[in-house]
């Protein structure tokens, strides 16, 4: 079968149109098309074929994106082939997938100072601010609590556990402490159950392991420290004469383990599993730590500082943020995990923060000093798939822990909430 798209450019291509989404499958035959067709013409072709086949799921035109050898085609097809030195003589397998729906702006959560960290868990959102407080919100935009306690800007927050009665979470601050909090949901009251002391300079990041039993913190003192997340006093203290002093002493927690190896600020911490941690640093390195060996398992060296990193258990890859405006992808499963798999250029200033989707192996979000939040598919290195507009100053934090909401915080004192309809979409079988 041959179906021709008329166009003024010379050159013909033979393509096979393939999809993993069986409801959109078209006849598996070669189609003859002009070389300079772009996404609009390819969309018209697939929709015409679906209509001719009497596609039952067709309730109007469906928007598709197209991939060649696992990479999105964002320019005319012939130009894409030329840039990658692919022969025009061969029949090309062109994969198509339903286009992701655009995230929708939902709420703006206003703070009294810069928002440096944000993380969702179910219907609840934790935020960290430069006014030394942690804040609790619900996903409908209602403010629940302002939590004082730190003596300097709070730079990191992480949920430990959450049920219908109680929430436990951690906060990390430039006051050198990590604090462990217990929230009574019914009473809407929070108590600091432990102060984790041991860092000698400000703490910038904190992350909880998959089994929720330990947390790791990274600091400007270049150290990575591991702490228990068990609520309450698990470390016996020496008796003291003063009961108040004893209570304060019991409240203090010391690290289970201190890991030295970075030479500058530890800017990102991500658990790979319960015994492996990935860290990024201003010292131009990513280190993988093996807790069973109490040391470094492997190292990735870059030519720029790393401001943040995010690991996806869905695909085994790490995405990093750097001051040179680029995001870089590393595949830890490959033999060449230290080699950049892809580079993503779209921001115009420092990229400060990055997070993978927790339900879609292809997607991640980034935030930068250019005031922009961008949504990426790692198969599209040349351009983001959406820009999430709203911030009026630098973006300092992003989160996609709840698949329904993309969150971003910045130095405009705001958290922006975008409703995502993507969830589990185009998942590889």
C-alpha positions, 0 to 999 in steps of 0.5 A: 500500500502506498499513501502519498503526502504532497509537498513541494520538497523533493525526495520520498521516504518509505516508512513503517508506522508502528506503535506500542499502543494497540488501540492506535495501530494502523495496517503494517505496510510501508507508506510513501511520504515526502521527505520534508513532512513534519509532525502536523502532516504525520499526524494527519496521516495517522489520523486518516489511516485510523479513520479509514480503519474505523478505529473505535477509540477515535472520538475526534483527532488524536495528537501523536508524537513520532520517534525514530530510533528512540528519539523524538522527531521535532524537525522535518523528517528528512532533516532529522535523517540527514543530521543523523546520517540515516539512509533515505533508501531504507524503509524507516520504522517510525514509532508514534505515541499519543501526545502527553496532555499538558499540565494545568496550573492549579494553585500558587502557595505564597510564603514569606520568603524564598522557597528552597524545597518542596515534597508531596506525599499523597494529599499533603505538601511539605515546603522549606523556606528561607524564613527558617520555617517548614510549612504544611499544605494540602494539595487543594492549596490550603495552608495547614501549619507553619513550623518554626524550630530551625535557626537558619534557612531550611534547605531540604524536606523529606517525608518519612511516613504518612498514614491517616493519623500521623505524619513523620518528616525531616527538615535540613537547615543551614543551622547545621541540623536535621530535625525529625518531626511528628505530626498529629493530623487530627490535632494538627500539631507538630513536635520535634522528636529528634535533632540530628547533630553532627554536621559542621556547616549548613545542611542542604539536602536530606533524603529517606531510603526506600524502606523508610528506616534511614535518611541521608544528609549532605552538607557544605562540610562536604560530608554525607551522614546517615541517620535513623528515622525511628521516632523517639529516643533510641540512643541511650544517654548518660544520666544527668542531674538536671531533668531538662538537660537530660530531655534535651540530651535524649532529643539529640541524635548522632549519625549512624555513619559519616562518609567522607569523599567529596571536596565541596558542598554535597548538593544532592542525595538520592537513594538507589536502594537501601544500601546504595546512595548517589550524591552530587557535589560542587566538586564536579563529581557524582559518587555512588556509596555502598553502605555495606562497605562504608565507602565509595562504590564508583564515581562519575566526573563531570567538567562542571559543578553538579547542583542537583541529581535525581535517580529513577528506579523505573529506568536505572538512570540519573539526571543532573542539573548544572550551572552551564544551563545543561541537564545530563543523563547517565545510565547506571545500568550500562557498562559505560555509566560514567559516560553522558547518555544525553544532554538537554539544553533548553534553559538559559541560566543555571539549572538548579533542580531536577526530578524524575516522574515516579510513574513514567520512566521517560519524564522529568522536570527541571527548574532554573534561574531563568524562572522556568520549569520545564517538562522533558521526555528523555527521548527528546534532548533538543527541546522540552515537551512543555514549559510550566509558566508562572514563576517570577524569579529563580526556581529553586526546587521541583517535585513530582512525588505525587504523580497527579501534581508537579510542584515548583518553588522559587525565590518569588516566595511561591510554590506553583502547583500544576495538575498532571494528567500524565500519570502512567502513560506510554509505559514500556512493556 
